[in-house]
């Protein structure tokens, strides 16, 4: 199996794209195959080196390594031009100046369900000649085979008037040349898939097998997207999520694991993952569940490893003494400082609160607490809580009388 993850560098990698990358990676690793990385930079205005760096950094943080060197679509421009000329010379494509209004008028005359057919001209954009006869079958591991009758398909534009290739021509050529056997991507690409398969068939080639993933929705049931403010991988990293927790959570968004486990180590995901078991129905991204899962992963780390992660996250050493009082409460690395930062920053100076708490009764409570805790060797949250609660009960007062001072 050889798959590819082919993002467009028009922004940061959001969670929908990250799940697509993860499913490609899991499918390839499960089959002992390869995952290629190809940057589809045909959008000349929005594709930037900075966005390419954002994508590769996000994949590296997630631990989704690719095989070989990352490629860009633009570096294959000469090959795209070569195929375009072959299609024109072979009668599989033609130039046309037809506009959107011309297509609309054609359909008004021939029927809305009829595919547009243009007349070959000396100049204009290049359209693929589909013809009315026959049908194209898309082999889809998730949705099943989908049949497209040619009579209903417009002759798609595959290159601009200046000869520069458009997305569907470039993708079809690149997938074939790279030896891609399976294309795993979002179901929003289905309309592109049939055009790409038509290009491949015109080239006399066998298309790969496809798997169109259901889209991710938010808790409101609306589709998540970069333009709608979906969380990016960088945002999750900056908010203190662990890459292994994000991998685990994204893997379960639409994939039906028969053993019904929530926390699954990455090597187990690789062993169990089968793209055919992905649901056809949209999955909902629930940040509360992700936070809960991340908290579970944090506690699985153990104190030493959690300390190392926290020190790397905050860029400072010496956090170990405060980890014990917070590790059972935090759900992300970012939760640590609000809980334990006072140990390093000192208590906030609030004169009113100080006067209210550190009065004569408060000082007496502090003295009693000090006496109760004196000599304790197991200085942990559980032991301290148990001893102070016992002290409060013995004195028939609230626990806050000892905690607040």
Secondary structure as the mmCIF struct_conf table of DSSP 4:
data_model
#
loop_
_struct_conf.conf_type_id
_struct_conf.id
_struct_conf.beg_label_comp_id
_struct_conf.beg_label_asym_id
_struct_conf.beg_label_seq_id
_struct_conf.end_label_comp_id
_struct_conf.end_label_asym_id
_struct_conf.end_label_seq_id
STRN STRN1 UNK A 2 UNK A 5
BEND BEND1 UNK A 10 UNK A 11
STRN STRN2 UNK A 14 UNK A 14
HELX_RH_AL_P HELX_RH_AL_P1 UNK A 15 UNK A 31
TURN_TY1_P TURN_TY1_P1 UNK A 32 UNK A 32
STRN STRN3 UNK A 34 UNK A 39
TURN_TY1_P TURN_TY1_P2 UNK A 44 UNK A 46
HELX_RH_AL_P HELX_RH_AL_P2 UNK A 49 UNK A 62
TURN_TY1_P TURN_TY1_P3 UNK A 63 UNK A 63
BEND BEND2 UNK A 67 UNK A 68
STRN STRN4 UNK A 71 UNK A 72
HELX_RH_3T_P HELX_RH_3T_P1 UNK A 73 UNK A 76
HELX_RH_AL_P HELX_RH_AL_P3 UNK A 77 UNK A 89
TURN_TY1_P TURN_TY1_P4 UNK A 90 UNK A 91
BEND BEND3 UNK A 92 UNK A 92
STRN STRN5 UNK A 93 UNK A 96
HELX_RH_AL_P HELX_RH_AL_P4 UNK A 100 UNK A 110
TURN_TY1_P TURN_TY1_P5 UNK A 112 UNK A 113
BEND BEND4 UNK A 114 UNK A 114
HELX_LH_PP_P HELX_LH_PP_P1 UNK A 115 UNK A 116
HELX_LH_PP_P HELX_LH_PP_P2 UNK A 118 UNK A 120
STRN STRN6 UNK A 121 UNK A 121
BEND BEND5 UNK A 122 UNK A 124
STRN STRN7 UNK A 125 UNK A 128
BEND BEND6 UNK A 132 UNK A 133
STRN STRN8 UNK A 135 UNK A 138
STRN STRN9 UNK A 140 UNK A 140
TURN_TY1_P TURN_TY1_P6 UNK A 141 UNK A 143
STRN STRN10 UNK A 146 UNK A 149
HELX_RH_3T_P HELX_RH_3T_P2 UNK A 150 UNK A 152
BEND BEND7 UNK A 153 UNK A 153
STRN STRN11 UNK A 157 UNK A 159
TURN_TY1_P TURN_TY1_P7 UNK A 161 UNK A 162
BEND BEND8 UNK A 163 UNK A 163
STRN STRN12 UNK A 165 UNK A 165
HELX_RH_AL_P HELX_RH_AL_P5 UNK A 167 UNK A 177
TURN_TY1_P TURN_TY1_P8 UNK A 178 UNK A 179
STRN STRN13 UNK A 182 UNK A 186
HELX_RH_3T_P HELX_RH_3T_P3 UNK A 187 UNK A 189
HELX_RH_AL_P HELX_RH_AL_P6 UNK A 190 UNK A 202
TURN_TY1_P TURN_TY1_P9 UNK A 203 UNK A 204
STRN STRN14 UNK A 209 UNK A 213
HELX_LH_PP_P HELX_LH_PP_P3 UNK A 214 UNK A 215
STRN STRN15 UNK A 216 UNK A 217
TURN_TY1_P TURN_TY1_P10 UNK A 219 UNK A 220
BEND BEND9 UNK A 221 UNK A 221
HELX_LH_PP_P HELX_LH_PP_P4 UNK A 222 UNK A 222
STRN STRN16 UNK A 223 UNK A 223
HELX_LH_PP_P HELX_LH_PP_P5 UNK A 224 UNK A 224
TURN_TY1_P TURN_TY1_P11 UNK A 226 UNK A 229
HELX_LH_PP_P HELX_LH_PP_P6 UNK A 230 UNK A 231
STRN STRN17 UNK A 232 UNK A 232
HELX_RH_AL_P HELX_RH_AL_P7 UNK A 233 UNK A 238
TURN_TY1_P TURN_TY1_P12 UNK A 239 UNK A 240
HELX_RH_AL_P HELX_RH_AL_P8 UNK A 243 UNK A 251
TURN_TY1_P TURN_TY1_P13 UNK A 252 UNK A 252
BEND BEND10 UNK A 253 UNK A 254
STRN STRN18 UNK A 255 UNK A 255
TURN_TY1_P TURN_TY1_P14 UNK A 258 UNK A 259
BEND BEND11 UNK A 262 UNK A 263
HELX_RH_AL_P HELX_RH_AL_P9 UNK A 266 UNK A 272
HELX_RH_3T_P HELX_RH_3T_P4 UNK A 275 UNK A 277
STRN STRN19 UNK A 278 UNK A 278
BEND BEND12 UNK A 280 UNK A 281
HELX_LH_PP_P HELX_LH_PP_P7 UNK A 282 UNK A 282
STRN STRN20 UNK A 283 UNK A 284
HELX_RH_AL_P HELX_RH_AL_P10 UNK A 287 UNK A 301
HELX_RH_AL_P HELX_RH_AL_P11 UNK A 303 UNK A 314
TURN_TY1_P TURN_TY1_P15 UNK A 315 UNK A 315
BEND BEND13 UNK A 317 UNK A 317
HELX_RH_AL_P HELX_RH_AL_P12 UNK A 320 UNK A 323
TURN_TY1_P TURN_TY1_P16 UNK A 324 UNK A 329
BEND BEND14 UNK A 331 UNK A 332
TURN_TY1_P TURN_TY1_P17 UNK A 333 UNK A 334
HELX_RH_AL_P HELX_RH_AL_P13 UNK A 335 UNK A 340
TURN_TY1_P TURN_TY1_P18 UNK A 341 UNK A 341
HELX_RH_AL_P HELX_RH_AL_P14 UNK A 342 UNK A 345
HELX_RH_AL_P HELX_RH_AL_P15 UNK A 351 UNK A 357
BEND BEND15 UNK A 358 UNK A 359
HELX_RH_AL_P HELX_RH_AL_P16 UNK A 360 UNK A 373
TURN_TY1_P TURN_TY1_P19 UNK A 374 UNK A 375
BEND BEND16 UNK A 377 UNK A 377
HELX_RH_AL_P HELX_RH_AL_P17 UNK A 381 UNK A 394
TURN_TY1_P TURN_TY1_P20 UNK A 395 UNK A 396
BEND BEND17 UNK A 397 UNK A 397
TURN_TY1_P TURN_TY1_P21 UNK A 399 UNK A 399
HELX_RH_AL_P HELX_RH_AL_P18 UNK A 400 UNK A 403
#
